[in-house]
Structure formats: structure tokens, C-alpha cells
Amino acid sequence: MPSLRRTGRRWALPPQTHALNGTSLRILGLDPGSQATGYGVIDWSAGQARFVACGTIRTRGDAFPQRLRQIFDGVESLMREFAPDEIAVERVFMHRNADSALKLGQARGAALAAVPQALGVHEYAPRAIKLAVVGVGGAEKSQVAHMVKQLLRIDLRLAADAADALAVAICHANSRRLEMIA
């Protein structure tokens, strides 16, 4: 595997290794949050997931609309840079705090608004993602991060949001494999 390079809050393969060979599918996984939106990019081919990049879109400022714009701009930039074929996103779950749930929903909406309409967007419940990656729907974040590293054969220190986003992408890749078998 080519060596990974770190740029700011992001890990990625060198640009020349990003090219699709015509048989693989590029998946962008998103883990939306109002302060940090994790993203993970994988290529999926012949039942195998290959790491491309991951990181976080960190928002700044007190004004919530400004932070939503930063999420939109960040995802729009990811769309241009990585040209994914499909998007996978974690479905919103109900927090105990209604205000937190509303903010999460708005952050998710800002991220998805940046996705071109022609692309498929696939949603997965948090328990389904953990089940697909770890084998246990109630897995801890550290278990998810560990399994993501094992499945993608990478040895990186992953931020929790980036690990979760890669888990979303892996979950989607696995669901595509199941669709092909059925």
C-alpha cells in the first residue's frame, strides 16, 4: 500500500492513487455534527474496501448559521476533490436533549445540501453501522475505530468523527455487497 500523508486534520493517499479503474466505487461516508463533521472516503472493488482519505470539518464561530455554511462548504469541497459515486450518512437519532437533536439535524441537512442531486445518498442507523463494522450494535466508539483500522488495514491515529465516517462508508460497502449476492 502506498504511504499515507497527513495534511492538517486529514489523512490521505497521494493523489495519483485516487484514480478509479472503472470497476470500483468511491464512497464518501459522513458523520455530521454541528462542531465537527467527520468524513471518510473509501474505494470499494470486488468486495474489498480500500482507504482513500479521512478527516474532520471543524466549524468555528458562535453564529450557528455561519457554522452550517462551513459544513456545506466543506462537504462541497470534498465532492470536488474526491468525486464520490455514492454518499453514506449516519441517520439522526433522538438525543435526550431536543435542542441537540435539532442542531444535529441541521448540520446533517447542511452536509447533504452540498451533495449533487444525481448522487445516491444512503442512510444508516448508528446501531446498523456498528453491527456491520464490529458485529455488535451497541459497540463503543473505541471498538468501532479499532475495527475500521483492521478492515482498512491502516495504522493511523483516527479522530473519533473520522473513524465513525469511515465506518459509515464501510457499512454502505457491505450493504452493496449483500445486494449483489441477493
BAFI-3210 file (N, C-alpha, C; in Angstrom, 3 decimals, decimal comma, padded with zeros to 6 digits):
// residues 182
n [1|2|3|4|5|6|7|8|9|10|11|12|13|14|15|16|17|18|19|20|21|22|23|24|25|26|27|28|29|30|31|32|33|34|35|36|37|38|39|40|41|42|43|44|45|46|47|48|49|50|51|52|53|54|55|56|57|58|59|60|61|62|63|64|65|66|67|68|69|70|71|72|73|74|75|76|77|78|79|80|81|82|83|84|85|86|87|88|89|90|91|92|93|94|95|96|97|98|99|100|101|102|103|104|105|106|107|108|109|110|111|112|113|114|115|116|117|118|119|120|121|122|123|124|125|126|127|128|129|130|131|132|133|134|135|136|137|138|139|140|141|142|143|144|145|146|147|148|149|150|151|152|153|154|155|156|157|158|159|160|161|162|163|164|165|166|167|168|169|170|171|172|173|174|175|176|177|178|179|180|181|182]
n.u [000,838|000,577|002,334|000,768|-000,224|-000,238|-002,247|-002,895|-005,843|-006,267|-005,966|-004,597|-004,211|-001,528|-002,227|-002,087|-002,897|-005,591|-007,157|-009,880|-010,390|-012,370|-013,823|-014,295|-015,979|-016,401|-016,877|-018,205|-018,303|-020,202|-020,274|-022,194|-021,983|-022,518|-020,292|-018,097|-017,751|-017,326|-015,539|-015,059|-013,389|-013,601|-012,573|-014,351|-014,131|-014,626|-015,580|-013,847|-012,751|-010,962|-008,894|-008,982|-009,106|-009,527|-010,967|-011,830|-014,323|-014,084|-015,949|-016,153|-016,742|-019,475|-021,974|-024,593|-025,732|-023,500|-021,709|-023,103|-022,891|-020,157|-019,966|-021,448|-019,817|-017,446|-018,185|-018,922|-016,440|-015,150|-016,612|-015,778|-013,014|-012,755|-014,668|-016,932|-018,884|-021,099|-022,883|-022,792|-024,471|-024,813|-027,825|-029,992|-030,375|-032,536|-031,724|-031,498|-031,747|-033,627|-032,838|-030,194|-030,624|-032,014|-030,026|-028,132|-029,602|-029,848|-027,163|-026,646|-028,416|-027,202|-024,823|-025,770|-027,048|-025,005|-024,418|-024,498|-027,560|-027,747|-026,297|-026,402|-027,719|-027,309|-028,693|-027,927|-028,680|-027,232|-026,828|-026,933|-024,667|-022,601|-023,047|-022,479|-019,758|-018,411|-019,810|-021,438|-024,211|-024,250|-021,697|-018,757|-017,235|-014,435|-014,103|-015,258|-013,481|-011,135|-011,843|-012,355|-009,779|-008,595|-010,129|-009,633|-006,965|-005,091|-002,826|-003,313|-003,752|-006,858|-009,255|-012,237|-014,600|-013,811|-013,226|-015,772|-017,081|-015,701|-016,570|-019,265|-019,050|-017,909|-019,963|-021,891|-020,589|-020,538|-023,290|-023,842|-022,472|-024,019|-026,390|-025,595|-025,236|-027,773]
n.v [-001,176|002,265|004,962|006,870|010,302|013,127|015,944|018,690|018,172|015,741|012,569|011,045|009,198|009,562|011,794|010,489|007,897|007,921|007,536|006,020|002,710|001,991|-000,222|000,065|001,564|004,701|005,778|008,161|008,618|010,123|011,667|013,605|016,604|019,463|020,844|019,335|017,604|014,467|012,794|010,180|008,494|005,854|003,366|000,883|-002,324|-005,370|-006,622|-005,662|-003,137|-000,135|002,204|005,699|008,464|010,502|012,604|015,611|018,123|021,002|023,383|026,920|029,762|031,595|031,995|030,070|029,717|030,461|028,383|026,236|026,924|026,570|023,803|023,024|024,191|022,745|020,052|020,371|020,981|018,520|016,955|017,956|017,393|014,558|013,299|011,396|008,405|007,566|008,464|007,953|008,226|008,822|008,155|010,405|010,220|010,249|012,483|012,912|015,529|017,858|020,193|019,650|017,541|018,871|020,652|018,807|017,630|019,847|020,269|017,925|018,292|020,535|019,369|017,406|019,011|019,922|017,869|016,716|016,345|014,159|012,097|009,102|008,959|007,327|006,159|005,182|003,647|004,326|001,947|-000,045|000,539|000,081|-002,634|-003,668|-003,125|-003,818|-005,981|-005,931|-004,231|-002,378|-001,378|000,255|003,502|003,291|000,629|000,609|002,311|000,753|-001,568|-000,411|000,387|-002,146|-003,406|-001,760|-001,980|-000,077|001,984|004,325|007,214|007,812|010,387|010,475|011,255|010,985|008,251|007,229|008,140|006,722|004,207|004,394|004,505|001,972|000,339|000,931|-000,061|-002,780|-003,292|-002,966|-005,122|-007,200|-006,696|-007,408|-010,127|-011,068]
n.w [000,000|-000,827|000,832|003,398|003,689|005,834|006,160|007,829|009,549|008,361|006,731|003,872|000,786|-001,605|-004,376|-006,969|-006,533|-006,284|-008,502|-010,163|-011,379|-013,083|-012,290|-009,652|-006,850|-005,503|-002,271|-000,105|003,227|005,781|008,958|010,451|012,412|014,511|015,389|014,604|011,697|010,601|007,986|005,625|003,070|000,862|-001,501|-003,145|-004,333|-005,942|-003,595|-001,671|000,548|000,267|001,806|001,261|002,112|005,089|007,628|009,454|009,351|010,842|012,609|013,183|015,276|016,804|015,717|014,644|011,995|010,450|011,051|009,943|007,263|006,917|007,152|004,891|002,859|003,329|002,745|000,113|-000,991|-000,541|-002,300|-004,778|-004,664|-004,234|-005,785|-005,283|-005,910|-004,545|-001,558|001,898|004,936|008,437|010,044|011,750|015,219|018,052|020,502|024,077|024,633|023,080|021,720|020,988|019,204|017,192|016,269|015,336|013,279|011,581|010,915|009,543|007,410|006,173|005,318|003,521|001,676|000,116|-001,548|-004,836|-006,658|-008,359|-007,253|-005,314|-002,055|000,926|003,900|007,238|010,310|013,533|015,118|013,149|011,661|013,519|013,952|011,396|011,170|013,571|014,542|016,657|017,741|019,811|020,147|021,456|020,811|020,645|019,951|017,419|016,029|016,214|014,723|012,215|011,487|011,311|009,276|007,077|006,930|007,981|009,810|011,629|013,681|014,382|014,436|016,378|014,994|012,318|012,214|012,698|010,389|008,390|009,162|008,490|005,703|005,211|006,147|004,213|001,922|002,576|002,598|-000,083|-001,115|-000,096|-001,497|-004,055|-003,808|-003,251]
ca.u [000,000|001,371|002,364|-000,239|000,323|-001,131|-002,360|-003,797|-006,651|-006,701|-005,061|-004,984|-003,226|-001,071|-003,252|-002,057|-003,514|-007,029|-007,877|-010,695|-010,011|-013,549|-014,604|-014,502|-016,968|-015,888|-017,917|-017,924|-019,083|-020,302|-020,774|-022,442|-022,059|-022,521|-018,944|-017,151|-018,358|-016,314|-015,703|-014,170|-013,509|-013,043|-012,888|-014,847|-014,000|-014,570|-015,806|-012,793|-012,735|-009,604|-008,833|-008,524|-008,860|-010,472|-010,671|-012,973|-014,619|-014,298|-016,590|-015,704|-017,640|-020,642|-023,214|-024,896|-025,825|-022,132|-021,151|-023,777|-022,289|-018,837|-020,199|-021,828|-018,621|-016,501|-018,652|-018,834|-015,025|-014,885|-017,241|-014,894|-011,705|-012,765|-015,647|-017,516|-020,003|-022,228|-022,708|-023,425|-024,550|-025,457|-029,176|-030,134|-031,084|-033,092|-030,985|-032,350|-031,900|-034,247|-032,045|-029,049|-031,132|-032,305|-028,749|-027,561|-030,389|-029,493|-025,806|-026,807|-029,039|-026,200|-023,892|-026,442|-027,381|-023,829|-024,287|-025,271|-028,795|-027,581|-025,638|-027,219|-027,430|-027,786|-028,707|-027,807|-028,837|-025,975|-026,701|-026,652|-023,268|-021,773|-023,238|-021,779|-018,305|-017,890|-020,548|-022,248|-024,903|-024,008|-020,244|-018,197|-016,507|-013,070|-014,206|-015,514|-012,215|-010,215|-012,260|-012,146|-008,349|-008,327|-010,783|-008,994|-005,525|-004,371|-002,302|-003,372|-004,487|-008,065|-010,186|-013,482|-015,538|-013,313|-013,409|-017,206|-017,414|-015,194|-017,461|-020,475|-018,693|-017,739|-021,312|-022,529|-019,925|-021,028|-024,678|-023,791|-022,052|-025,189|-027,318|-025,083|-025,406|-029,217]
ca.v [000,000|003,482|005,612|007,894|011,590|013,884|017,361|019,256|017,182|014,777|011,559|010,684|008,611|010,538|011,975|009,563|006,620|008,116|007,285|004,815|001,869|001,639|-001,279|000,347|002,557|005,587|006,081|009,178|008,441|011,354|011,621|015,036|017,207|020,917|021,359|018,532|016,644|013,528|012,238|009,088|008,130|004,543|002,766|-000,469|-003,084|-006,827|-006,995|-005,156|-001,697|000,422|003,551|006,801|009,655|010,775|013,807|016,292|019,517|021,687|024,685|027,970|030,903|031,419|032,056|028,747|029,712|030,505|027,036|025,413|027,269|025,940|022,379|022,966|024,461|021,637|018,883|020,730|020,835|017,076|016,460|018,320|016,743|013,099|012,843|010,103|007,875|007,468|009,065|007,234|009,139|008,284|008,659|011,128|009,524|011,207|012,751|013,278|016,976|018,188|021,223|018,961|016,781|019,836|021,122|017,695|017,533|020,955|020,008|016,863|018,928|021,364|018,462|016,763|020,024|020,095|016,684|016,846|015,574|012,938|011,046|008,382|009,161|006,157|006,431|004,015|003,891|004,086|000,539|-000,834|000,811|-000,649|-004,064|-004,002|-002,962|-004,503|-007,205|-005,674|-002,960|-001,458|-001,241|001,542|004,224|002,763|-000,643|000,958|002,810|-000,386|-002,419|000,353|000,269|-003,526|-003,694|-000,995|-002,249|001,190|002,195|005,762|007,688|008,372|011,150|009,712|011,607|010,405|006,801|006,971|008,365|005,557|003,098|004,578|004,116|000,519|-000,216|001,038|-001,011|-004,117|-003,445|-003,133|-006,500|-008,035|-006,500|-008,144|-011,552|-011,387]
ca.w [000,000|-000,831|002,138|003,639|004,073|006,706|005,873|008,827|010,271|007,372|006,199|002,508|-000,110|-002,595|-005,407|-008,104|-006,192|-006,141|-009,753|-010,228|-012,506|-013,854|-011,656|-008,243|-006,467|-004,460|-001,289|000,905|004,442|006,571|010,329|010,670|013,738|014,374|015,641|013,823|010,776|010,142|006,649|005,271|001,663|000,529|-002,793|-002,959|-005,572|-005,792|-002,207|-000,804|000,799|000,321|002,364|000,411|002,934|006,168|008,389|010,040|009,013|012,125|012,440|014,106|015,439|017,662|014,942|014,126|010,528|009,912|011,178|008,937|005,968|006,880|006,872|003,481|002,051|003,496|002,004|-001,306|-001,340|-000,612|-003,530|-005,896|-004,553|-004,276|-006,794|-004,899|-006,680|-003,630|-000,243|003,007|006,075|009,619|010,282|013,010|016,289|019,009|021,741|025,206|024,544|021,788|021,050|020,369|018,055|016,126|015,716|014,577|012,047|010,703|010,416|008,545|006,249|005,506|004,636|002,385|000,665|-000,733|-002,400|-006,085|-006,668|-009,156|-006,475|-004,354|-000,639|001,654|005,333|008,100|011,743|014,263|015,510|011,942|011,306|014,483|013,685|010,147|011,295|014,753|014,784|017,844|017,549|020,919|020,306|021,886|019,767|020,527|019,228|016,020|015,471|016,087|013,602|010,973|011,173|010,909|007,994|006,001|007,007|008,161|011,155|011,831|014,851|013,806|015,256|016,535|013,925|011,065|012,322|012,529|008,979|007,658|009,500|007,680|004,332|005,208|006,272|002,905|001,023|002,937|002,164|-001,546|-001,359|000,161|-002,609|-005,213|-003,539|-003,254]
c.u [000,882|001,321|001,336|000,445|-000,716|-001,060|-003,360|-004,513|-007,059|-005,588|-005,527|-003,845|-002,720|-002,071|-003,238|-002,712|-005,030|-007,811|-008,650|-010,312|-011,216|-014,391|-014,854|-015,500|-016,365|-017,046|-017,403|-018,862|-019,047|-020,880|-021,002|-022,497|-021,958|-021,149|-017,879|-017,938|-017,245|-016,602|-014,669|-014,439|-012,841|-013,373|-013,282|-014,810|-013,874|-014,684|-014,763|-012,902|-011,286|-009,682|-008,333|-008,175|-009,862|-010,051|-011,932|-013,095|-014,964|-014,909|-016,096|-016,757|-018,840|-021,945|-023,470|-025,057|-024,448|-021,498|-021,800|-023,193|-020,911|-018,950|-020,539|-020,598|-017,612|-016,904|-018,593|-017,397|-014,640|-015,453|-016,346|-013,591|-011,749|-013,749|-016,258|-018,664|-021,272|-021,849|-023,431|-023,360|-025,247|-026,807|-029,225|-030,882|-031,517|-032,233|-031,983|-032,666|-032,420|-033,439|-030,842|-029,476|-031,435|-031,024|-028,089|-028,284|-030,062|-028,090|-025,845|-027,419|-028,058|-025,217|-024,541|-026,838|-026,219|-023,630|-025,113|-026,455|-028,643|-026,948|-026,620|-026,765|-028,096|-027,628|-028,655|-027,943|-027,515|-025,778|-026,364|-025,192|-022,342|-021,870|-022,457|-020,268|-017,725|-018,551|-021,447|-022,878|-024,685|-022,530|-019,850|-017,432|-015,098|-013,061|-014,433|-014,209|-011,225|-010,573|-012,105|-010,690|-007,990|-008,891|-010,117|-007,473|-004,712|-003,913|-002,182|-004,025|-005,696|-008,838|-011,497|-014,459|-015,110|-013,487|-014,876|-017,617|-016,903|-016,073|-018,753|-020,204|-018,537|-019,094|-022,017|-021,908|-020,414|-022,468|-024,751|-023,404|-023,228|-026,227|-026,895|-025,305|-026,873|-029,778]
c.v [001,237|004,155|006,734|009,205|012,322|015,353|017,935|018,165|016,043|013,826|011,222|009,973|009,709|010,623|010,954|008,233|006,735|007,712|005,972|004,008|001,414|000,556|-000,989|001,481|003,397|006,004|007,119|008,927|009,728|011,056|013,068|015,425|018,714|021,530|020,616|017,529|015,749|013,074|011,138|008,684|006,775|004,217|001,333|-001,188|-004,566|-007,265|-006,509|-003,635|-001,246|001,866|004,545|008,010|009,719|012,048|014,376|017,696|020,174|023,055|025,644|029,061|030,559|031,364|030,696|028,727|029,749|029,115|026,087|025,676|026,617|024,444|022,202|023,149|023,315|020,410|019,160|020,593|019,349|016,481|016,750|017,524|015,236|012,506|011,489|009,713|007,805|008,052|008,192|008,141|008,456|008,952|009,342|010,263|010,565|011,291|012,985|014,767|017,327|019,231|020,605|018,200|017,717|020,347|020,039|017,536|018,646|020,771|018,938|017,427|019,788|020,494|017,866|017,752|020,240|018,921|016,890|015,881|014,232|011,790|010,374|008,687|008,020|006,410|005,132|004,436|003,599|002,619|-000,351|-000,671|000,013|-002,160|-004,497|-003,991|-003,799|-005,862|-007,102|-004,297|-001,938|-001,221|000,171|002,186|003,672|001,433|-000,394|001,405|001,670|-001,244|-001,707|000,225|-001,137|-003,814|-002,983|-001,190|-000,951|001,292|003,693|006,062|008,437|009,189|010,375|009,994|010,998|008,884|006,440|007,140|007,210|004,339|003,183|004,124|002,600|-000,173|-000,181|000,044|-002,433|-004,324|-003,595|-004,565|-007,440|-007,903|-007,315|-009,649|-011,948|-011,482]
c.w [000,000|000,530|002,216|003,992|004,907|006,324|006,859|009,593|009,357|006,981|004,793|001,798|-001,036|-003,743|-006,534|-007,798|-006,073|-007,388|-009,692|-011,466|-013,324|-013,206|-010,185|-008,059|-005,364|-003,569|-000,310|002,071|005,242|007,945|010,749|012,145|013,581|014,644|014,845|012,991|010,264|008,730|006,431|003,833|001,467|-000,921|-002,509|-004,298|-005,234|-004,332|-001,235|-000,675|000,932|000,795|001,326|001,268|004,069|006,877|008,996|009,481|010,342|011,851|013,513|014,178|016,293|016,883|014,281|012,603|009,849|009,968|010,174|007,552|005,829|006,603|005,396|002,589|002,131|002,703|000,505|-001,810|-001,456|-001,896|-004,738|-005,855|-004,780|-005,269|-006,433|-005,815|-005,837|-002,280|000,777|004,231|007,238|009,801|011,644|014,003|017,305|020,256|022,863|025,168|023,147|021,025|020,347|019,128|016,888|015,471|014,869|013,245|011,068|010,112|009,324|007,264|005,471|004,724|003,394|001,299|-000,302|-001,695|-003,667|-006,107|-007,395|-008,367|-005,533|-002,940|000,119|003,151|006,127|009,556|012,452|014,664|014,316|011,522|012,220|014,252|012,446|010,311|012,430|014,968|016,000|017,696|018,643|021,171|020,738|020,730|019,566|019,768|017,735|015,371|015,258|014,877|012,262|010,549|010,696|009,514|006,826|005,977|007,050|009,609|011,377|013,165|014,307|014,833|015,288|015,401|012,590|011,074|012,115|011,071|008,109|007,927|008,687|006,246|004,223|005,302|004,914|001,912|001,302|002,492|000,648|-001,883|-001,136|-000,940|-003,824|-005,051|-003,699|-004,649]
res [m|p|s|l|r|r|t|g|r|r|w|a|l|p|p|q|t|h|a|l|n|g|t|s|l|r|i|l|g|l|d|p|g|s|q|a|t|g|y|g|v|i|d|w|s|a|g|q|a|r|f|v|a|c|g|t|i|r|t|r|g|d|a|f|p|q|r|l|r|q|i|f|d|g|v|e|s|l|m|r|e|f|a|p|d|e|i|a|v|e|r|v|f|m|h|r|n|a|d|s|a|l|k|l|g|q|a|r|g|a|a|l|a|a|v|p|q|a|l|g|v|h|e|y|a|p|r|a|i|k|l|a|v|v|g|v|g|g|a|e|k|s|q|v|a|h|m|v|k|q|l|l|r|i|d|l|r|l|a|a|d|a|a|d|a|l|a|v|a|i|c|h|a|n|s|r|r|l|e|m|i|a]
***
